[in-house]
Amino acid sequence: MITIKNVVKKFDDFTVLKDINLNVEKGSIYGLVGPNGAGKTTLMKCIAGIYRLNGGEVLIDDKKAYENVDIKNDLIYISDDLFFFNNFSIKQMAGLYSKVYTNWDEERFNKLKDVFKIDIKRNANKLSKGMQKQVAFWLAISARPKVLLLDEPLDGLDPVMRRMVLSIIMEDVAESNTTIMISSHNLRELEDVCDHVGIMSNGKMIIERRLDDLKTETHKLQVAFKDKEFPKELENKFNFLRKTQLGTVYSVILKGDKDAIISEYQKYSPIILDIIPLTLEEIFIYEVGGESDEIKEAVL
């Protein structure tokens, strides 16, 4: 559905995106994560056809996105920095969307009044940030896009509305096969809805995987040995990411086949050997931490 090939984006002499490659399958929810300044928003604007590329290409349904009216008719981008026309009410914004997007669904817009519960006569620019986010999402899903790009979509929403928005996202994917990309710092929420994830750092794509595959590749072990010392040779086996110690118990983060790891560690007759599931947030920390000592120190 979305194919990004060797994309480069520069602002003057500064390169923001460095040879990015990425694939988003149709009807999937793709989580784009990374620290501030990683290039997530720039990448989304390139996909939305807002920025002209300095290299590479962005394809949606095998068609170039930049200055493509047909593609933009089926794509909506909700940025973290929202824009509404001056003095336009929500009703007037809906009228504008109905003229711009050919798939606009007036019936759905009216039904969602009961969900968002904001008077459509109110001036959108005079609402709080959280309410503006609700309006932006309300308008976007009423246009029934094939592709929905969400840049920090839940920022400013209360917990109840966050769950409601995520529920609607899941519903759209299930019923309309909508392709959704979400950029967020709240990795716990992404973990609940995404089936693919891409981790960015310093303008590069560090890793791109199915979320389930990513979790099965990285493991956290809690282990203790009779002589209390961690065998040095184990640090050279598999992809050893990190080791910490609390008393006689070691916590180890490493990548590799789980069965092979367990088999190897059992050769050293551990008195404790447990594998603990990692969250997306923990995986992000270990993956990006290897690229940035500043992130590692701040989070770990």
C-alpha positions as CSV (number, residue, x, y, z in Angstrom):
1,M,0.0,0.0,0.0
2,I,2.7,2.5,1.1
3,T,6.2,1.9,-0.3
4,I,9.1,4.2,0.6
5,K,12.3,3.7,-1.3
6,N,15.6,5.4,-0.4
7,V,13.9,8.6,0.6
8,V,16.1,11.6,1.4
9,K,14.8,14.9,2.7
10,K,17.0,17.9,3.4
11,F,16.3,21.4,4.7
12,D,19.1,23.6,3.4
13,D,22.3,21.7,4.3
14,F,20.7,19.6,7.0
15,T,19.6,16.1,6.1
16,V,16.6,15.1,8.1
17,L,15.8,11.7,6.4
18,K,18.7,9.5,5.4
19,D,17.9,6.9,2.8
20,I,14.7,5.7,4.4
21,N,13.0,2.4,3.2
22,L,9.7,1.4,4.6
23,N,6.6,-0.7,3.6
24,V,3.1,-0.5,5.0
25,E,0.7,-3.2,4.1
26,K,-2.9,-2.4,3.1
27,G,-5.3,-2.7,6.0
28,S,-2.6,-2.7,8.6
29,I,-1.8,-0.3,11.5
30,Y,1.8,0.7,11.4
31,G,3.4,2.3,14.5
32,L,6.2,4.8,13.8
33,V,8.3,5.4,16.9
34,G,11.4,7.4,17.8
35,P,12.8,10.1,20.0
36,N,12.2,13.8,19.3
37,G,14.1,14.9,16.1
38,A,14.2,11.4,14.7
39,G,12.4,12.5,11.6
40,K,8.9,11.0,12.1
41,T,6.9,14.1,11.3
42,T,9.0,14.9,8.3
43,L,8.5,11.3,7.0
44,M,4.8,11.6,7.4
45,K,4.7,14.8,5.5
46,C,6.7,13.2,2.7
47,I,4.1,10.4,2.6
48,A,1.3,12.9,2.6
49,G,2.8,14.6,-0.4
50,I,3.5,17.9,1.5
51,Y,7.2,17.9,1.1
52,R,9.1,17.5,-2.2
53,L,11.8,14.8,-1.8
54,N,15.5,15.3,-2.3
55,G,15.9,11.7,-3.3
56,G,14.0,8.4,-3.5
57,E,10.3,8.0,-3.9
58,V,7.0,7.6,-2.0
59,L,4.4,5.3,-3.6
60,I,0.9,4.7,-2.5
61,D,-0.8,2.0,-4.5
62,D,2.2,2.1,-6.8
63,K,1.5,5.8,-7.6
64,K,3.7,8.8,-6.6
65,A,2.2,10.7,-3.7
66,Y,3.6,14.2,-4.4
67,E,1.2,16.5,-6.2
68,N,-1.1,13.6,-6.9
69,V,-4.7,14.8,-6.5
70,D,-6.2,11.2,-6.7
71,I,-3.9,10.0,-3.9
72,K,-4.7,13.0,-1.7
73,N,-8.4,12.4,-2.2
74,D,-8.0,9.1,-0.4
75,L,-5.4,10.2,2.2
76,I,-5.8,12.4,5.3
77,Y,-2.9,13.5,7.5
78,I,-3.6,14.8,11.0
79,S,-0.6,16.6,12.3
80,D,0.3,17.5,15.9
81,D,0.0,21.1,14.9
82,L,-3.6,21.4,13.8
83,F,-5.1,24.0,11.4
84,F,-8.6,25.2,11.0
85,F,-9.8,28.1,8.9
86,N,-10.3,31.3,10.8
87,N,-13.8,31.7,12.2
88,F,-15.0,28.4,10.7
89,S,-17.4,26.4,12.8
90,I,-17.1,22.6,13.0
91,K,-20.2,22.5,10.7
92,Q,-18.5,24.8,8.2
93,M,-15.3,22.7,8.3
94,A,-17.5,19.6,7.6
95,G,-19.0,21.4,4.6
96,L,-15.5,22.1,3.3
97,Y,-14.4,18.5,3.8
98,S,-17.5,17.3,2.0
99,K,-16.5,19.3,-1.1
100,V,-12.8,18.2,-1.0
101,Y,-13.2,14.5,-0.3
102,T,-15.4,12.5,-2.6
103,N,-15.9,9.7,-0.1
104,W,-17.3,12.1,2.6
105,D,-20.0,10.3,4.6
106,E,-22.5,12.8,6.1
107,E,-24.4,10.1,7.9
108,R,-21.2,9.0,9.7
109,F,-20.4,12.6,10.6
110,N,-23.8,13.0,12.2
111,K,-23.6,9.7,14.0
112,L,-20.3,10.7,15.5
113,K,-21.9,13.7,17.2
114,D,-22.9,11.3,19.9
115,V,-19.3,10.2,20.4
116,F,-17.5,13.5,20.4
117,K,-20.4,15.6,21.9
118,I,-19.1,19.0,20.7
119,D,-21.5,21.6,19.4
120,I,-21.0,21.8,15.6
121,K,-21.7,25.5,15.7
122,R,-18.6,26.2,17.8
123,N,-15.6,27.9,16.3
124,A,-12.9,25.2,15.9
125,N,-10.0,27.5,16.5
126,K,-11.4,28.5,19.9
127,L,-11.5,25.0,21.3
128,S,-9.0,23.5,23.6
129,K,-6.2,21.5,22.1
130,G,-7.8,18.2,23.2
131,M,-11.1,19.2,21.7
132,Q,-9.4,20.3,18.5
133,K,-7.8,16.9,18.2
134,Q,-11.3,15.3,18.6
135,V,-12.6,17.6,15.8
136,A,-9.7,16.7,13.5
137,F,-10.2,13.0,14.0
138,W,-14.0,13.4,13.6
139,L,-13.7,15.1,10.3
140,A,-11.0,12.7,9.1
141,I,-12.8,9.5,9.7
142,S,-16.0,11.0,8.3
143,A,-14.2,11.4,5.0
144,R,-13.5,7.7,4.9
145,P,-9.9,7.8,3.7
146,K,-8.1,4.8,2.4
147,V,-4.9,6.0,4.2
148,L,-4.9,7.8,7.5
149,L,-1.7,9.3,8.8
150,L,-1.8,10.3,12.5
151,D,1.0,12.3,14.1
152,E,0.6,12.1,17.9
153,P,-3.1,11.7,17.5
154,L,-3.9,11.1,21.2
155,D,-1.9,13.9,22.6
156,G,-4.2,16.2,24.7
157,L,-7.0,13.7,24.9
158,D,-8.4,12.4,28.3
159,P,-8.1,8.6,29.0
160,V,-11.7,7.9,28.0
161,M,-11.5,9.7,24.7
162,R,-8.1,8.1,24.0
163,R,-9.7,4.6,24.3
164,M,-12.6,5.8,22.1
165,V,-10.3,7.0,19.3
166,L,-8.3,3.8,19.4
167,S,-11.5,1.8,19.2
168,I,-12.7,3.7,16.1
169,I,-9.3,3.2,14.5
170,M,-9.6,-0.6,15.0
171,E,-13.1,-0.5,13.7
172,D,-12.1,1.3,10.5
173,V,-9.3,-1.2,9.8
174,A,-11.7,-4.1,10.4
175,E,-14.6,-2.8,8.4
176,S,-13.1,-0.6,5.7
177,N,-9.6,-2.1,5.4
178,T,-8.1,1.4,6.1
179,T,-4.3,1.6,6.2
180,I,-3.2,3.6,9.2
181,M,0.2,4.9,10.3
182,I,0.5,6.3,13.8
183,S,3.4,8.3,15.2
184,S,3.4,8.4,19.0
185,H,5.6,8.6,22.0
186,N,3.1,6.5,24.0
187,L,4.5,3.1,23.1
188,R,2.1,1.4,25.5
189,E,-0.8,2.6,23.4
190,L,0.8,1.6,20.1
191,E,1.4,-1.8,21.4
192,D,-2.3,-2.3,21.9
193,V,-3.3,-1.5,18.3
194,C,-0.3,-1.9,15.9
195,D,0.6,-5.0,14.0
196,H,3.8,-3.5,12.4
197,V,6.3,-1.1,13.9
198,G,9.2,1.0,12.6
199,I,11.8,2.5,14.9
200,M,13.6,5.7,13.8
201,S,16.6,7.5,15.2
202,N,18.7,10.3,13.7
203,G,16.8,10.3,10.4
204,K,17.4,6.6,9.8
205,M,15.1,3.5,10.1
206,I,16.8,1.3,12.7
207,I,14.4,-1.6,12.6
208,E,11.1,-2.5,10.9
209,R,9.2,-5.6,11.9
210,R,5.9,-7.2,12.6
211,L,5.3,-6.4,16.3
212,D,4.9,-10.1,17.2
213,D,8.2,-10.9,15.4
214,L,10.0,-8.1,17.1
215,K,8.9,-9.4,20.5
216,T,10.0,-12.9,19.7
217,E,13.5,-11.8,18.6
218,T,14.4,-9.9,21.8
219,H,14.4,-11.5,25.2
220,K,14.9,-10.6,28.8
221,L,16.4,-13.2,31.1
222,Q,16.7,-13.3,34.8
223,V,19.4,-15.7,35.8
224,A,21.5,-16.7,38.8
225,F,24.4,-19.2,39.1
226,K,25.8,-21.3,41.9
227,D,29.1,-19.5,42.0
228,K,27.3,-16.1,41.8
229,E,29.5,-15.0,38.9
230,F,28.1,-14.5,35.4
231,P,30.0,-16.7,32.9
232,K,32.1,-14.3,30.7
233,E,31.8,-16.6,27.7
234,L,28.0,-16.1,27.6
235,E,28.5,-12.4,26.9
236,N,30.0,-13.4,23.5
237,K,27.1,-15.6,22.5
238,F,23.9,-14.5,20.7
239,N,23.4,-10.8,20.3
240,F,24.1,-9.6,23.8
241,L,22.6,-6.1,24.4
242,R,22.7,-5.4,28.1
243,K,23.4,-6.9,31.5
244,T,22.5,-5.6,35.0
245,Q,22.8,-7.1,38.4
246,L,20.7,-7.0,41.6
247,G,22.2,-9.0,44.3
248,T,23.0,-12.5,42.9
249,V,20.4,-12.2,40.1
250,Y,21.4,-10.9,36.6
251,S,19.0,-9.4,34.2
252,V,20.1,-9.9,30.6
253,I,18.8,-8.5,27.3
254,L,19.7,-10.4,24.2
255,K,18.5,-11.3,20.7
256,G,18.3,-14.7,19.2
257,D,16.2,-17.9,19.1
258,K,14.6,-18.4,22.5
259,D,15.0,-22.2,22.6
260,A,18.7,-21.9,21.6
261,I,19.3,-19.3,24.3
262,I,17.6,-21.5,27.0
263,S,19.6,-24.5,25.9
264,E,22.9,-22.7,26.0
265,Y,22.3,-21.1,29.5
266,Q,21.1,-24.4,30.9
267,K,24.6,-25.8,30.2
268,Y,25.9,-23.6,33.1
269,S,23.4,-25.2,35.6
270,P,21.7,-21.9,36.7
271,I,19.7,-22.0,39.9
272,I,17.3,-19.4,38.4
273,L,16.5,-19.1,34.7
274,D,13.4,-17.2,33.7
275,I,12.4,-15.5,30.4
276,I,10.3,-12.3,30.9
277,P,8.2,-10.8,28.1
278,L,9.4,-7.4,26.9
279,T,7.1,-4.5,26.1
280,L,7.4,-2.4,23.0
281,E,8.7,0.4,25.2
282,E,11.6,-1.8,26.5
283,I,12.5,-3.0,23.0
284,F,12.5,0.6,21.8
285,I,14.9,1.6,24.6
286,Y,17.3,-1.2,23.9
287,E,17.2,-0.7,20.1
288,V,17.5,3.1,20.2
289,G,19.8,3.1,23.2
290,G,22.4,1.4,21.2
291,E,22.4,4.4,18.8
292,S,22.2,7.1,21.5
293,D,23.9,7.0,24.8
294,E,21.8,10.1,25.8
295,I,18.6,8.1,25.4
296,K,20.0,5.2,27.2
297,E,21.1,7.3,30.2
298,A,17.8,9.2,30.3
299,V,15.5,6.2,30.2
300,L,17.6,3.4,31.8
